[in-house]
Amino acid sequence: TDYPRFGWRGVMLDVSRHFFSKEDVKRYIDRMAQYKYNVFHWHLTDDEGWRIEIKSLPKLTEIGACRVPRYGKWGNHEAPKDGETATDCGYYTQADIKEIVAYAAERYIQILPEIDVPGHSTAAIAAYPELSCTKDSTIKVSPGHKFAEWYGNGQFKMLVDNSMNPASEEVYSFLDKVFTEVAALFPFDYIHAGGDECYHGYWENDEGCKSLMQKEGLKNTHELQSHFTKRVEKIIKSKGKKLIGWDEILEGGLAPDAAVMSWRGLEGGIEAAKLGHYVVMSPNDYVYVDLLQGDPLVEPDQTSYKKVRLKKTYEFEPMPDSIDPKYILGGQANLWSERVPTIRQAEYMSFPRAWATADIYWSPRGSKNWDAFTQRMERHFERADFGGYNYARSAYDAIVTATMKDGKLLANVATEINGLDIFYTLDESLPDTFTPRYTQPVEIPEGSVTLKVATFRDGKPVGKMIALPREELLRRVAR
């Protein structure tokens, strides 16, 4: 259509976990502009790196922008060792920031900067240990090692103190300096202040936090985090900006004029809208484009905690029926970069899923047509090939699940894109159009057997061949 459904059509790029050069960021903005996105959410700080120059706080980039080098799978890296030099560095100077802001503006894209607090602050605390409750001067910028225990359902324990101290006036003075400089660099109305996954364990044992809670009548540490966010909102408003944060800022009471970016589903956004706050919908079940989009056996990353296939992204609807639509600013796809080391990989993870969200933001509600979308998508594959940028063809790959019936192991195979043929083998040969065609669940015999499947269209292979040993199929039954 000529007019979009939503005023906020965003994509987030995390440059903390892996640093992307100024030219890489411009390249990503170019891709966004092609599909008429208008908000680039720039995740600039986290446990693994502080990526924006703050001239009044030079240690943030001298120390916080550097970590020890590590290779291999993210999350399995060794922790920093005593005496080890942090040589993996990267940040944007204020001149870089101004250049990129102007570059985006020329393409009708505004940039939303994110300074993630009070949690996810290891890089800041490594530079200024006094910001934390423990004031632990041994904390180093994380190179992607394990420093938390995750128990499921959002429950976790931090093994290091990576949260800012909400009872410390030094913290608010620090943030005033940060947001003064950030606000001057970014013309956009909003600054994102994070608020997600903040561990409260160190607060619970801190005498200063206990004293503040008693003084302010705060019943729990969720209300203590709300107290922190309200202080931060006042700082951001004093710079002429508005605060937006992840949906955890709802817990303990929402800051008066804060907007909410709802990532743990649509529920946080619905709650905020009912309270009269503006919302950007970015639920991880639909639009976290760092998550697996195909079978983990043939995707670049096999460690993602869940899967969001292209068709699931296309099902995303940012506007719930139960709320006043004026509070829904729009939607956003998020690319976290723990397992995204290069801009080519960023493109692979983003597209075509970010094409699907662009389609949603510009199309009238009720007009979705999966087959029509996939046909358009294929034309854009050709455009991407011509333009030399990367994308994923995972939607062509077979979807393999497994069940047990009457003591027999059965493999069930489906396709995401309609009209594809599936061929398979059980004899170690490669599937082609002369091997058995899948028409019903395949019984997997006992023994050292591998099911190999591939998809075809008009006799030509279109998807990757997937090889599944019997042991892998049994694991899929258990799931």
Secondary structure, DSSP 8 states (H G I E B T S, - for coil): --S-S-SEEEEEEE-SSS---HHHHHHHHHHHHHTT--EEEEE-EETTEE-B--TT-THHHHTTTEE----SSTTSB----TT----EE--B-HHHHHHHHHHHHHTT-EEEEEEEESSS-HHHHHH-GGGBSS--TT----SSB--EEEEETTEEEESS--SB-TT-HHHHHHHHHHHHHHHHH--SSEEEEE--S---HHHHT-HHHHHHHHHHT--SHHHHHHHHHHHHHHHHHHTT-EEEEEGGGGTT---TT-EEEE-S-SHHHHHHHHTT--EEE--HHHHBTTSB-S-TTTSS----SSB--HHHHHT--SS-TTS-GGGEEEEEEEE--TT--SHHHHHHHHTTHHHHHHHHHHS-TT---HHHHHHHHHHHHHHHHHHT-----GGGSEEEEEEEETTEEEEEEEESSTT-EEEEESSSS---TTS-B--S-EEE-SSS-EEEEEEEETTEE-S--EEEEHHHHHHHHH-
